[in-house]
């Protein structure tokens, strides 16, 4: 996915769960704001290259990525470089497996990247990989391999932060995708509510309570959907009915 100056998202790819062949490249897309369309991708063969995307601030669409596998005897790599707006790589926290005869981890020249805890699981795993030939490059970014390993994984702080960035996508007459960014040390879950006796829900969800579909909140609100994932596909909605969302 290269040199698309008007492309702002990758939403049409949201049914892809693995990528074979020679890997995933998303580069030189000057208007690309997010990677959320890749949120179901769990594995890639060969290489991941996310480079030179001018306005991309995070990698949240890669939140499900777990492994990058060897292909045809070649090396494996993850390259994220020359993304001047990139602030964090928190969504790579599930990425733990990078194996091959030669391994490259390149997060160079992201001038505003100062938060690297999302790479801790991968770097920690590579530390214990006997015989692995690994090349690291964090030059030109505000993170280092040593600093990431010393700081620990995301969420290790005792001070939680709230979920942010509630977003709706792929909206149709009766379905949509709702997503959010989890806070630090605070996972969150999605609750979808619908009023059934009055015009508005009369009570908010109770903190710490796990609701199930059909449960009532207060006197007048029924739960019609929920999920622990950061992206929830919501179906069977009805026209002319108001729905309320909470994380």
Secondary structure, 3 states (H helix, E strand, C coil): CECCCCCCCCHHHCCCCEECCCCEEEECCCCCCCCHHHCCCCEEECEEEEECCCCCCCCHHHCCCCEEECCCCCCEEEEEECCCCCCECHHHHHCCEECCCCEEEECCCCCCCCECHHHHHHHHHHHCCCCCCEEEECCCCCCCHHHHHHHCCCCCCCCCCCCEEEEEECCCCCCEEEEEECECCECCCEEEEEECCCCCCCCCCCCCCCCCCCCEECCCEEEEEEECCCEEEECCCCCCCCEEEEC
